[in-house]
Amino acid sequence: MKLSLSAAMATLGAATPLLPTTSNPASVLLKSRGEASGILTCAASSWPPNTIGETNLPQPPSADLESILAQVDPANIEATVRKLVSFGTRHTLSIQNSTTRGIGAARDWIHAEFQKYADASDGRLSVETVGYVQEADGNRILFPTLISDVVATLHGTEENRLYVVSGHYDSRVSNVLDYESDAPGADDDASGVAISLELARIMSQPQYPLPKASIAFVAVAGEEQGLYGAQFLAQTYANATPRVNVEGMFTNDIVGSPKGGVDSASIDPYVIRLFGQGLPPLQVENSAKREQRLTIGGENDTPARQLTRFVKETAENSATGMNVSVVYRLDRYLRGGDHRPFLEAGYPAARFTEPHEDYAHQHQDVRVDADGKQYGDLPEFVDYDYVARVARVNGAALWSLATGPGAPRNVRVDTSALSSATTLYWDPPVEGYDGGYEVVWRPTSAPFWTAVLDVGAVEEVTIPLSKDDVVFGIRAKGTDGFRGVAVLPFPGSR
């Protein structure tokens, strides 16, 4: 079905005019929650002025989601972090046959915790520990080593849709090859593992409806030695038959404290950074597709960045109490994370990291220097209320993604002739999809979608707005009103 230009004009005539844009999103981080309606607007990107559609507003949490987020308990998170620290070291090369020390003991405890939640889930959650033996690599793996990932999957109602949330349970000290010394790894990255465990505990409870998409709550190993655990998991999903449709992946890595920066003088207790990659790797998007993306100005509209925009729209609200600061790059300088192997496997992925890092409490031997300064990634430097708020951000994004519709496929914009109007085409997320769609757009320099038009259950629409001046996207909107992730159209035709 298509929507004609005349029908579109009639729809637009009845729509509420788009309000003038407000302040730059960066300033929103300093504003009260009462001004949240302006979080997606940008005064510096106000042309062309919009006279059609409606303002794109954040999606409010459902009653179920508000209940889920209210259950997140800082005490549980603290207990998890301190338990993981109690294993002494969790270095990937450390002992694996002890019940009290080393990465093997940590792995088995994590599996047992997930299993407790599975046992109480009425069959909704299943747990497995998967892995392989990594041979010596001449770098950070000194000898053949078992790399194990613990995966707890909440099974959704729709076939082959999966979201992944992960933290890494291995740790390290100053010397990345020192697998004997205590490496508490409280912030890096027991904090991230604690989020996976806490969300699995809550979302698997039988009182909540099953989501449409499945959610994998994961703890991976081998991150500090070369992202080995995440690479194994991403390739396991990618090489399955059929290929597992991972629609989005989040890694929580170093999410334990809002305090850091120069002289540890900066603190932003209600901010979490979210890193989103730009151009996909060439093994994912070939040079011809990349050239086409660059030609149409789509370098800021990759699947990973669309995922981060969705998080901004669904996880920055009073139920999380947090501001999501989207950073448009793969990661910090000189650093890497477990989202990268998923990106390299062709999956949208992004990284959550605290706003200000304190390098005295990352990758450090536990010690006190001559001036009395404490070094080491110790649990007393973790802010457990802050980690709980980060968990709520993850929970809001994951539940909204998993209960919403999938992304439209084969999204195209008609470029067969010069026109001041724009015609868009797309295919449904899956056969039999019975929901509708929204067209979203923004000025080319704006970071987030600013305008939206609900076009209903059609797969073609013509809009009296030039494709030369804005970036368009198409997103599905279910019969329940929940939205999905937007997709950038590429040149094409019906």
N, C-alpha and C positions, 0 to 999 in steps of 0.2 A: 504494500500500500504506500502511496506517496501523498504528500501534502503540497498542493499547488501554491503558486505565489499569491493568488487572490485569497485562498483560504488562510495562508500564513498571515497576510495583511489583516484579515478579519480577526484572527487570533491575537495578533500584536496590538490591534486597536483596543482590544478588551483588556490587555495586560497593563499592569502597573508600570509607569515609566521608571527607568533605572535612575536611582538617586545619584546626585553628584558624588564623585569619589571623595574619600576622606584622607586621613594621614597615611604616611608611609608605614608598612607593617612593622618596621624596626621600632617605631615609637610605641607600638601597641604593647611591647614587652614591659613598658613602664606604666601602662594604664590599668585601671580597675577592670574587674570582670564585667561590669555593667556596660562597658563600651565594646564588648566582644563582637557586635555586629559589623564593626569596621575592620576586622582582622584580615579580610581578604582584599581590601582596597588599597590603592596607592595613588596619592595625589600627583606624584611625578609622572604618572602614566595615565593621563586623563583624556587623551585624544586617540581615536575619534570619540566625540561625545555620544553617549547612547541614548536613544529615544525609544528603543524597543526592548522587549523582554522585561525581566525583573532582576533585581539585585541578587547575586548568588550569595546565599547565606549559609552558615555552618549547619550541618545536620544535627538536630538535638538527639541526645541519647534516648533510647526506648526505656520503658519501665524495667524490662529484664536487664538491660545494660546498667541502668542506675543501681539496681540491686547487686549485680555482679561487682561493680566498682566499690560499692559500700562495704563489701566483704573483705577487701584487701587489707591485710593486717600487718602493720610494721613489726609486731612481735614475732610473727611467723618468719618474716624476712630476716630479722636479726638472728633468730634461732638457726636458720639455714646457713647464714654466713659464718656464724661462730662454729657450727658443726663442721663445715668444710675446712675452716682454719685449723680445727683440732687434729686434722690428719697430718700435720707437720708440713710436709711438702706434697704438692700435687703435680710436681714436674712430670712431663710426659714420659721421661726416661726413668722415673723413680720406681720403687718396688711395687709389684702388682699382686703379690700373694700374701699380703698381710691384711688383717681385719682392722687394724688401728692406724696404720701409717702408709702414706703413699697414694698414688693415683688410683691404684686398684681398689683400695678401701673406699675412696671417695666415689668411684664409679658404682660400686655395689650398694653403697648407702643411697645414692641418688636413685638407682633403679628401685630399691625397696620403698623409698618415699613415693615415687610415682605409682608403684604397685598398690600401696595403701589407698591412694585416690582411685585407682582402677577398681579395686575391690568394692569400693563404696559407690561406684558409678552406675550400677545396674547394666553393666556390659557396654557402656558408651565409650570407655577409655581402654585402650590396650597399650601394653608396654613391651618394648624389646630393646636389647642392647646389641648393636651391630658394630662390625668393625673388620679390620684386616691387619696383617703384619706389614709394617713399613720397613723396608730394608734400609741399611745405613746409606745416607745420602751425601756423605762427604762434607756435610755442613753442620746441621743442628741435630741430626739423628746419628748417634755414634754406633749403634748396633741394632739388629732387628728388634722392632718394638711393636707390641700390639696397640693399635689405636682404636679406641672404643667410643662410640656415640650412644647415648641413652635417649630413646625416642618414645614419647607417650603421645598417642594419636587419638584425638576426639573425633569420632567418625560422623561425618555429616550425612545429609539425606540425598545429596546430588552426587552423581558419578564423577570421579576424576577432577575434583577441584580441591586444592590444598593450599593452606597458608602455614608458614613456619615461623616460630619464634624461638630464638636460641641464645644461650650464653655459653662461654667455654669454661670448663671446670679445671683445666690445667693451670699451673702457676709457674713463676720463675723468680730468681733473684738477679743480682747484678750480672753475674756470669751466666749467660743463657745455657751453658753446658753443665752447670753445677746442679746435679740432681740429688745431692745429699743434704744440703743445708735446708733449714726451715724456710719455706716460701709461702707465707700465709695467704697471699692473693685474695684479700678481703674485697677490695674494690675491683681489682682486675683478676678474676672476674666472678668471684662468688656472688657479687651483687646481681649480675646478669642471670646466673643460674637460679638464684632465689626468685627472680621474676617468672621464669619458666615454671618452676614448681608451684608458686602461689597461684598463677593463672590456671594451671592444670587442676589444682585442688578445687577451685571455685567453679570454673566453667563446666567441669565434668559432673557436677551435682545433678541428680535426676529432676530436681525442681525446675530446671531450666529447659526450654525446648532445644532440641538438637539444631545446630546451625545447618545451613544449606551446604556449605563447604566444610571439609575437614580441617582441623587445626592440629599441627604437630608441635608439641612442647618439647624442646630439645636441649640437651647438655652435651657439648662436643669436647673432644680432647685434641691435643696437637696444635692448638692455635699458636702458641708462643714459638713452636718449632717450625712453623711454616704453613699454617692453616690446613693441616692434614685432615683433621676430622671433618671439617666443613666441606672440604673438597671431596672426600669420600661420600658424604651424604648427598651432596649436590649431584655428583656423577651417578650415584645409585638411583636417584629419582630420574635423572635425564636418560639413563640407559635402560630403564625398565620398559617392558612391553605390555601395554602401550606406555609411552613416555608419561611420567607423572606430570600433571598440569599444576605446577606450583605457580599460583597467581600472585604470590608476594611472600617475601621473606624479610624478617627483621632480626638483626643481631643486637643484643644489649651488651655492650662491652665498655666497662668503666662507667658505671651509672650510679656510683655510690655516694657522691658528695657534690654539693653545689659550690664548694669553696675551693679556691686555688688561684692560679695566675701568678703574676710577679709578687714575690714575698707573701704568697697566700692571702693577698689583701682583697680579692674579688669574691663576691658571693651573690648568687642568683638562685635562691631556693625554689623558685617557681618557673624555672626555664630548663628545658632539655633540648640539646641539639639533635637534629636529624639530618644525616648526610645522604644526599641523593646524587648518583652518578649522572653525568651528561651523556656524551656519545657512547653507545655500546661498543664492546670490543669487536674488532673486525671479524673474528670467528663467529660472532653472533649476527652481526649486520654487515653484509659484504660491502665492498667499496662502491658499487653502483647504488645500493640503497643509501649508503652514507652520503654520497654526492647528491642524491635526490633530497635527502633530509636537509642538507646544508642549503640547497637551492631554495627550498620553501621556508627556510628559517625555523626548522623544527628541532634544532639542537637542544633546546630547553624543554622539549616535550617528549622525552624518552619514556619508556615504561617505568623506569625507576623514579623519575621525577613526577610522573602522574601519581605514582603511589604515595610520594611524600605530600603532594597536594591533597590527596584524600585524607591522610593523617591529620593535616592542618584543619580540614573541614569537620572532622568527626571527633578529634581528641583534645581540642583546645576549648574547654568549657568549664562550667562550675562543678561538674561531676568529677573532673580530674584535678581541677585547681592548678593547671599548668599551662604555660605558653610553650608552643612547639616552635623552635627557631630552626627553620629549614636552611641548610647550608648546601648550596649547589656545587658540590664537588664530591668525588668518590670518598675521600677520607682526609684526615689531617696530614700535614707534611710529615714524611719519613715514617708513617704508620700504615698499618694494614688491618683488615678485619675479616670476619667470617662471612660477611655479605659478598665479598669479592668472588669466591668460587661459584656462588649461585649466579651472580651476574655473568661470569664467564661461561656458565652452562646455559645462558639464555633466559634466566628467570629474573623478574623485577626484584630488587633487594635494596635495603637501606640500613643504615647504622645509627642507633641511638648512643649518644655519649654525653656525659655531664658537661655543663657549660664552661667550667674552668678546671683544668687539670693541675694537680700538684705532683710534680715529678719526684718529690722526696718520698712519695708513697706509691710509686710504680716501679717495678723492675729493680728493686733495691734490696741489698742485704739488710737484715734487721740489725740496727746499731744506733748508738748515740754518739755524735761527734764531739769534738773538744769544746764546742760552744753549748753543748747540752741539747742540740737539735735531734729529735727522734726521726730516724729513717725506717722505712719498711712499710709494706702494704698491710697494716694492722687493722683489726676490726674496730678499734676505738676511733678511727678516722672516718668511719662510715656513718652517714646520716640516714637512719632507717626510715624516718618519716619521708625523707626525700625519695628514697628508693621506692617506697610504697606509692608515691605520686607518679613516679615513672612507670611503675607497674600498671597504674590506672590508665595512663596514656596508651600503653601497649594494649591493655584490655579493651579500651574504647575503639581503637583502630581495628584490632583483630575481630572483635565481635561484629562491628559494623561491616567489615569486609565479608566475613563468613556468613552473615545473615542476609546480605544484599545479593543482587544479581551479579553474574559475571560480566566481563567486558564485551561490547559488541565486536564482531569480527569484520574484517575486510572493509574498513571504514575509508571512504573515498570522497574527494571533492572534485567536482566537474571542472576541468580546465580546457574543455574542447573549443571554447570560444571566449572572446572578451565579453565581460558582463559586469555590471555594477551590483548585481545580485549574486548570491552564492547558493549552489545546489549541492547537497550532500547525500550520500548513499551509504548504507551499511547492511550487514547481515546480523541476525540475532545471535546472542551469546551461545545458545544451544538450540537444537531443533525442538519445537514445541514451546518455546518461551512465550509467555502470555502477558508480559508486562509492557510498559511503554518506554519512552526515551526522552532525554533532554539534550538540547543543543546548548553547549556552554561556549563562552568566548571571553577574550580579554585583549586589551591593547598589547602589541608585540613586546613592549618593554615591561609589562606588569608581571609580577611573580606568580599570582594566583588567579583562578577564574573569577571574573568580576560580574558576569551577566549570565542569565540562564533563560531558556525558553522551553517549556514543556510542550512537546509536539505529539504526545500520545503514542498509540500503537501503529506507527508508520515506519517505513524503512527508506524513505526518501523525503526530502524537504527542500524547498527553495526559500531563502531568507533575503529580504531587501537590505543586505549589508555586504560590503565588499570584502572578499577574501584577501585583498591586498593589504588591508589596514589592521586586521585583527588575527589572532590565532583561534581557530575553532577546535572544539572537541565534541565527541558524542559519548554519552554515558547512558546506561540502562537505568530505568527506574521501575522497581517492582510494583505489583498491585498493592503492596503494603506501604508504599511510599519510600522504601529504602533505596538509596542510590548506589551505583557501582562506580568503578574507576573510569575516568574519561579516557578516550582514545583519540589521538591526533589523526586527521584524515590525510592520506597521501593522494596525489593526482590520480584520477581514474574516471571511469564512466560506468553507467548502468549496463 
